[in-house]
């Protein structure tokens, strides 16, 4: 892993504030750029499945431990935004970085696809709203159901 970090360090100025690199096979590592320093944090092993539809594509991600999953989707007529929903972590697996890891994987997918934004909706006033705010998401508009809000983040 040390060699991988050295290789990435040479390209640090070309990385966003948070980037993902692969370790061996499906292990994901977060690399955070802070004052020119790299910090590594192993997040989650995951498997993925892509499904193509007549309206666009969606991707399911599941932690290989089986206790966390998430979905991302993109419409064919709007390539600027990746949409996210269904982030769920079993209570016994929380506070281990699995939700954050899957969220970062979804955002990285959006970046690789050339999206400008990541968009999702959450129930107003619930803990997930604050969780996404801490990760850079901001209120975008009210959701059609009247109980939720759309949140958006620049990628």
C-alpha positions in Angstrom: 0.0 0.0 0.0 2.9 2.3 0.7 3.8 2.3 -3.0 0.3 3.2 -4.0 0.2 6.1 -1.6 3.5 7.4 -3.0 2.1 7.1 -6.5 -1.0 9.0 -5.5 1.1 11.6 -3.7 2.8 12.6 -6.9 -0.7 13.4 -8.3 -2.2 15.0 -5.2 -2.7 18.4 -6.8 -4.9 16.8 -9.5 -7.2 15.2 -6.9 -10.4 16.6 -5.5 -10.5 17.1 -1.7 -11.6 13.5 -1.3 -10.6 10.9 -3.9 -11.0 7.2 -4.0 -8.4 4.7 -5.2 -8.6 1.0 -5.3 -6.5 -1.2 -3.2 -6.6 -4.9 -4.0 -9.7 -5.9 -6.1 -12.7 -4.2 -4.4 -11.2 -2.5 -1.4 -11.8 1.2 -1.4 -9.5 3.7 0.3 -10.3 7.3 0.9 -7.5 9.7 0.3 -8.1 13.1 1.9 -6.0 16.1 0.8 -5.2 18.3 3.8 -2.5 20.9 3.4 -0.6 18.8 0.9 -0.7 15.8 3.2 -2.5 12.5 2.4 -4.5 10.7 5.0 -5.5 7.1 4.3 -8.6 5.5 5.8 -9.8 2.0 4.8 -13.6 2.4 4.3 -15.4 -0.6 2.9 -15.2 -3.7 0.8 -18.1 -3.7 -1.6 -19.7 -5.4 -4.6 -21.7 -3.6 -7.3 -24.3 -4.3 -9.9 -25.3 -2.1 -12.8 -28.7 -2.1 -14.4 -29.5 -0.4 -17.7 -33.1 0.9 -18.3 -34.8 2.8 -21.0 -34.6 6.0 -18.9 -31.0 5.6 -17.8 -28.8 3.5 -15.5 -28.7 2.6 -11.9 -26.0 1.0 -9.7 -26.4 -1.0 -6.5 -23.6 -1.2 -4.1 -23.5 -3.6 -1.1 -20.8 -3.9 1.5 -19.3 -7.4 1.2 -20.2 -7.9 4.9 -23.8 -7.8 3.8 -25.0 -5.2 6.3 -25.0 -2.0 4.2 -26.2 -1.1 0.7 -26.8 2.0 -1.4 -28.0 2.9 -4.9 -27.1 5.6 -7.4 -28.8 6.4 -10.7 -28.5 8.7 -13.6 -31.0 9.7 -16.3 -30.1 9.6 -20.0 -31.5 13.1 -20.5 -29.5 14.6 -17.6 -25.8 13.6 -17.5 -24.9 16.5 -15.2 -26.3 14.9 -12.1 -26.0 11.6 -10.3 -28.9 10.8 -8.0 -28.6 8.8 -4.8 -31.0 6.9 -2.7 -31.4 3.8 -0.5 -28.3 4.3 1.7 -28.9 1.9 4.5 -26.7 0.4 7.2 -27.8 -2.2 9.7 -27.8 -1.0 13.3 -25.1 -3.5 14.4 -22.8 -2.3 11.6 -23.1 1.5 12.2 -20.3 3.7 13.3 -17.8 1.6 11.3 -17.5 3.8 8.2 -19.7 1.7 5.9 -22.2 4.4 5.2 -19.5 6.9 4.5 -17.6 4.5 2.4 -20.7 3.7 0.2 -21.5 7.4 0.0 -17.9 8.1 -1.2 -18.1 5.3 -3.8 -21.4 6.8 -5.2 -19.9 10.3 -5.4 -16.8 8.9 -7.0 -18.9 7.2 -9.6 -20.5 10.5 -10.4 -17.2 12.1 -10.9 -16.0 9.3 -13.2 -19.1 9.7 -15.2 -18.5 13.5 -15.6 -21.4 14.7 -13.4 -21.3 18.2 -11.9 -23.7 17.4 -9.1 -24.8 14.7 -6.7 -28.5 15.0 -5.7 -30.6 13.1 -3.1 -33.6 13.6 -0.9 -34.1 13.1 2.9 -36.9 13.6 5.4 -36.9 17.1 6.9 -35.4 17.4 10.3 -34.2 13.7 10.5 -30.6 12.9 11.5 -29.8 12.0 7.9 -30.3 15.6 6.8 -27.5 16.7 9.2 -25.4 13.7 8.2 -25.4 14.8 4.5 -24.9 18.5 5.5 -21.7 17.5 7.2 -20.6 15.9 3.9 -21.2 19.1 1.9 -24.8 18.7 0.8 -27.0 21.8 0.9 -30.8 22.3 0.7 -31.8 22.4 -3.0 -35.7 22.4 -3.0 -38.7 20.9 -1.3 -39.6 17.3 -2.3 -42.9 16.6 -3.9 -44.1 14.5 -0.9 -44.0 17.6 1.4 -42.1 15.8 4.1 -38.7 15.7 2.5 -36.1 18.0 0.9 -33.8 17.6 -2.0 -30.2 18.2 -1.2 -27.4 18.8 -3.7 -23.6 18.9 -3.7 -21.1 20.0 -6.4 -18.8 17.2 -7.4 
